[in-house]
Structure formats: structure tokens, C-alpha cells
């Protein structure tokens, strides 16, 4: 597997690391790249830092995936890191599209040139293979902003390498992958923040606190609105452009002919087509659903558990290579009888209905059937939810403190699970009974077989 990388300077370690074994010390760069993902524990040794230890000195970060969302995450972490009370620097970028990686390097270096005064800017190294980046002992944390089907593979590898992780939502493509990532993060004692940034929005926190403290009476129903996908892309097979290692991009998924409209634009950063292909993504049910169902779970108070049943109907019209659902409707239920409705609507948001009032919250706004409710804050004996006013800053602060961020791995997994099992119900077209403790469907082998997917070697998690 070929790659291009800028020469790497001898790193200055910001913290003490667990010593590598003699065998690991003699692994060459070529050896590292030969070993597949299933052997990652033999390559990467988790750092010695744990929950009781803070990170000291300048924190060194890397961005894996530098496309549309990745560039935004990279710039956000970079801007927060430049604050003196945060002190973090991006020192490496990685993308299987070498053109995008090179542009990310230029963007970071341009910002450093403008913002750093009297301080030498760190060199920004470029990678196309994440394994080589993760093998660097001087990198403390990574952002992962790749297509959904790569999240688990990269997240588990990063955790085993001892890196703290900011990862785009949805947490993983499948439920089994989510379970694996939860285990890896907790075993390695690293910090993971899911990009469910609505938890760092005061409106969503206010809505959930009001609901959990009974301001709308007894909660009876939660309605989640998600926007529909649309458009069509014809099957026009092409040759992958030279900057993109397309075989690497496909990762653990099945091989498919290259079609630019089904991957990402070769020029620019508009919405990529993989977001509407079921082999790579489940559509809006996880795209926007992982945001809005996360708030539904938070407001209901089951963000480390989940619903117990789900039924769904969805439209899968002929749209060329785009094959994710469009309009849909689903009805689920939590163990206490509260109903969860998910349905298509142009406006994404969450509507909480109680016996006495209702609250609707969306990005940029919050409304209540009784406006006086919104003037009430939680009392001293009420539930006070964790406060974060900046999702990226919260992650960086938790890298220092070793505390859980506002959207930790278990929460991201449980919110995404609601979305994934809803998608399975869409595909099967019948009611499913879910056990949130065992994380399996009850008495349904066909549905349980859909909790994961067959992986392409060597990406076997």
C-alpha cells in the first residue's frame, strides 16, 4: 500500500508512555503497514495515562478524515486549542485522498502563520494510512471524521493506541461495532467525545431538564422529526482519481465499482454521495436521527439504555445508486410505556408531550405550549444535567481532566442503537422486541443477524 508523507521529525513526548516490548521496538514502518487491523493490539500499546492522571504540557492532536465534516472538526479543534488555557496543537492530518490531506495541511499551517505570535509553529505531517499516524507516541488525541463504516475500525485502533478521541456521529455503523468501541475505550481508559453537539446547546439542555423535572407533567410521548433524503444518482462507473486510494477508502465494506457521485466529490467539499448508499450509511435515520434520538433519550433519562420495542415503515424508491430510505414513520416504546414516534418532517426537532404541557426544541429555537415553563430553572433538589457550552472545548478540557465529556462513548452507542434498530425494523417491516440490557432482539434470529455486517479482510475489527 503506497502512501505519501512529509518527513517526520523526532517527536517530543508530552507525557510518559508505556514502554514498548522488544518485539515492538523492532517493527519497521513496512511491518506496521503489513499487519492488518485484527493485529492492532500487537502494534499499539495504550499510554500509561489513566482517569486519575491529567495530561500536562501542550496536547498534540491529529485529524483523521479531512473532507467536508473533517475539515470543520479540524478547524474547530485548532481554534480552541490555540487558547492559552487549552494549549493544544494539530501536528498531523490523515486522509486516503492525498489531495484532501495536503489541503488540510496547508489550512492548518496558514492558520498557525496568522495566529501564532512569537511561537514556532509545529510541523504538520501528512499521512494516508491511519495506522502509521497512530503508531506515533507523541500524539495525544485524534479527531475521526470519516464515512460511518470506518468509525469503529478507527475508533478501536485509536483507543488501543492510547489516543483520546473526538468522533463524528453516528458513533458506528452497526450495534456490534458500538459494543466493541465501548469496550475498547473503557479498557484503554481514553476519553471519547461523540459529535452529538446538541448536548452542548443550552436550548436542548433546558428542554431535557424541564422534562426530567416534571415541568410538563408526566411524560407520555416523544416525537422526533427528521428531514428526508432526496435526489438520484445514475450508475456511471468511472476510474478513481489518482489522489484517492479507493480500495483503502472502501475499507471493511464490499468492493463496489467507483462512481464519483456515490463516494465524494473529486473537487470541492459538497455533501458526499456515500451518505445515501446503504452499504456505507443508513441514511437520515442515523444521519440526523443520531442527533435527535440522542435528545429524546436524554430527556427521557435513558441515555445509557434504550427502547424495548420498535416498528417502522419506510419508502425505498428507485433512485439509481442512492438506496437509503426517504420518507418513513416508526413507533417505539420505552419500558415505562412512554412512546417514541420518529417520522419525516422538513424541520428536524424533538417534541416532548406531557400530561400538562409540551415542549418543542430544535436547532436555534425552543417553544412550550405554556411559555411560562421556559422561565423556570431547576431547583436545588431537581435534576441538573451536565453543562457544556462548547462541544470541542469540552472534549479538550476532558483530555486534561480525564473526566467523561458530555457525550461519552456509552451515550453515543445507546443513542445510535435506537437509530440502527429502527433501520432494521424498516427493512423487515414488522414489530421487533429489543432487550436493552442484553442488546439483542428477543426471539428473532433474522433481526439479530442484522446487528453487524460481513467485513472485508484485513479490516475484521
Secondary structure, 3 states (H helix, E strand, C coil): CCCCCCCCCCCCCCCCCCCCCHHHHCCCHHHHHHCCHHHHHHHCCCCCCCCCCCCCCCEEEEEECCCHHHHHHHHHHHHHHCCCCCCEEEEEEECCEHHHHHHHHHHHHHHHHHHCCCCCCCCCEEECCHHHHHCCCCCCEEEECCCHHHHHHHHHHHHHCCCEEEECCCCCCCHHHHHHHHHHHHHHCCCEEECCHHHHCHHHHHHHHHHHCCCCCCEEEEEEEECCCCCCECCCCCCCCCCECHHHHHCCCCCCCCCHHHCCCCCCCCCCHHHHCCCCCCCHHHHCHHHHHHHHHHHHCCCCCCCCEEEEEECCCCEECECCCCCEEEEEECCCCCEEEEEECCCCEEEEEECCCEEEEECCEEEECCHHHHHCCCCCCCCCCCCCCCHHHHHHHHHHHCCCCCCCHHHHHHHHHHHHHHHHHHHHCCCEEEECCCCEECCCHHHHHHHCCCCCCCCCC
